[in-house]
Amino acid sequence: MLIVGSFAVLLLVAAIGIPALLATVHALDRQQQRSDPSATATNAALVGALDEETSVRGYIITANQSFLAQYSSGAQRVTAALATLRGPDAENDIQSAVDVMEKSLKTWRSTFAEPVILHIRTGDPAAARAIVQSGVGKSRFDEFRAAHDQLEAQVAHDVSTSRKRLRHDVESSLLGLIVALAVGLAVAVGLWLWWRVWGEREAGRELALADLGVLLRSVVEATTEPIFAKDADGRHLLANRARAASLAHGDADAIVIGRTVDDFVDPEMARQIRAEDLRVMSTGEDSRNEEILGQPDGPHVFLTSKSPLEASDGRRIGVVGVARDVTLERLLQADRERLYQIEHRLAETLQQAMLGNAEIDDDRLDVCARYQPALEELTVGGDWYDVVPLPNDMVGLIVGDAVGRGIDAATAMGQLRSSLTALALAGLDPADALEAVEAFAHTIPGARSATCLYLIVDPTNARLVYSVAGHMPPLVITPDGDTEYLDRQQDPPLAAAYLDRPRRVGTHPFLAGSTLVLFTDGLVERRRESIDDGLERLALAASATIDLPIRAMCDGLIAGLLADQLQRDDVAVVVARLVKTHSDQFRRRVSANAANARVVRHDFQSWIAHYELGGEAAGDLAIALGEALANGVEHAYAGMPPGILEVEATYADGLLHVSVRDHGAWRAPQEEPTDRGRGLNLMRQLVDDVRVRSDARGTVVELDYHFPSRSNRT
């Protein structure tokens, strides 16, 4: 009866204290649920305002009506965010801060955004530019940003204050519960002493104690988690069946009391367990560590919590502990990590396979391209680049970004990249190529509103030709470090809006030593920041690294601009530097016919004119090449459909080496018409050495010409 009464007192105390503690915890949870929307709405208000500001500037630049939809969308987002912040649970100080922020935003709209939009609509861009140049828009928007930061700080302060107050309530409730349990325990002990002093019979007392021991033992044995107590020498004083099973390879009936872990586990693990027991006894601090114990199905990991076991006088006489089998959790965690790595590798492999070419064999242009996936995602993305050797010794550079992420975005990206690359190889100029791709984009799910930049580097004429479809403008850096964005030829993204005019094309000088940076928006965009700030940061970084080799510069830009923040978007970057305007290599691959042979001969003569050989020597070389081409046109594919002629010429250290390769049949000289023999003899008279090699794959005619050293202008 005494035991029952004592437990009744403890249960009554717990019934009073625990609900109060739980009520306080629930209040803390409700406060957290209220605070999260406030913080989210504060951020949404800023994002919506930035959308308004960006769309107004885009409308100023392009006068494109699609930006007004983005402006309205941003305003709606701000309105929704303000409604959330003014909810029924909002504090007065939050309401005041919201009013100040809303007032400053309305001032910005009335003094800058709305007048500018009105002037553009009414056909008065000069008035709009005057408002922009006055700086009123920036100053009013800065006032809004300051008001937003004040609101954000107020929300954070209120949340922090409320959490501190609720934390204090939780601590107070917990302390009250502990005190109540202590009082209840004291009452129970008092009852037990009263029973003992006032004559409860010794047999009844022993029976009560035995009942209590049986009850405690039943509780300990009923749990499925190993529970134990050990003395200072490591011998078990208490061990439930779960503890016996964990030590004795699943045998719950094994005798554990009086034995140490040395009798059950390998020496190394026993040494580690014993060392942890001694540390807990010596420091008096609780510990949590993992123990590897053998089980019937193999080793299991037990997460063991230990506390010092103290005698009535405070001496530490051993340890008590409880363990939990976390083997399955560890296996699941390892599986998740392994799947994560597999998915990451697959996504990275797929993305790299869908990206364009980054290598080019052109000694005039040094090119480096990089792709950096977002850190928050494992799926493939829509960013891409391509480097395309073009006819007439030019090089095409392409950077694009399809909307979204995942397979749909990657599929759209792959189709756009392939089609644009094919159009570039066909010789279309940037504007015509983008118009053709735009027509194709209307038929591709996920390709609408994709952005793209197609730029042609023309080293011979030291210029750039480019067209921009809603993409980030290319950045040009001079050898002196001066920077300029080519942002005056912007057009809307692909398939985003109807254009009643051709897409615009721009040109810009590109002298030897200059560097070009093409990139996607992930390199410069930051949350809560204007895009102009990101572009300025890139320009400063590019100017500071202009003296580095091209690959070091490319890697440095990515590392420097992305190091201080969590990368939330994919990044594609192409950096190109014009080393010289003339190449010491000449290559052509044409169909074997007389017309193509004349074109190749003309191009070759223009190429060698750079080396100041003089008219007679240049003419001799052109004639020799013409004879070699005629050999391939007239004889290599006799009786066959016209094949391919491959012409390569290289100048190095006063030696000009020319090769003409066909893939047709070769006949021995004695079987050939006499005019062919005269062609070989003529070549030998015009150049220093002529070699003819033939095999099953075709014939190669090689010409070598040594001439006096001339200045190689670059």
LINSUL-V925163 format. One line per field, one symbol per residue. ss: DSSP state (h for helix, s for strand, l for the rest). A space follows every 50 residues. Layout:
ss=???
This chain:
ss=lhhhhhhhhhhhhhhhhhhhhhhhhhhhhhhhhhhhhhhhhhhhhhhhhh hhhhhhhhhhhhlllhhhhhhhhhhhhhhhhhhhhllllllhhhhhhhhh hhhhhhhhhhhhhhhhhhhhhlllhhhhhhhhhhlhhhhhhhhhhhhhhh hhhhhhhhhhhhhhhhhhhhhhhhhhhhhhhhhhhhhhhhhhhhhhhlll lhhhhhhhhhhhhhhhhhhhhhllllsssssllllsssslhhhhhhhlll llllllslllhhhlllhhhhhhhhhhhhhhhhhlllsssssssssllsss sssssssssslllllsssssssssslhhhhhhhhhhhhhhhhhhhhhhhh hhhhllllllllllssssssssllllllllsssssssssslllsssssss ssssslhhhhhhhhhhhhhhhhhhhllllhhhhhhhhhhhhlllllllll ssssssssllllssssssslllllssslllllsssllllsslllllllll lllllsssslllllssssslhhhlllllllhhhhhhhhhhhhhhlllllh hhhhhhhhhhhhllllllllssssssssllllllsssssssllhhhhhhh hhhhhhhhhhhlllhhhhhhhhhhhhhhhhhhhhhhlllllllsssssss ssllssssssssllllllhhhllhhhhhhhhhhhhhllsssssssllsss ssssssllllllll
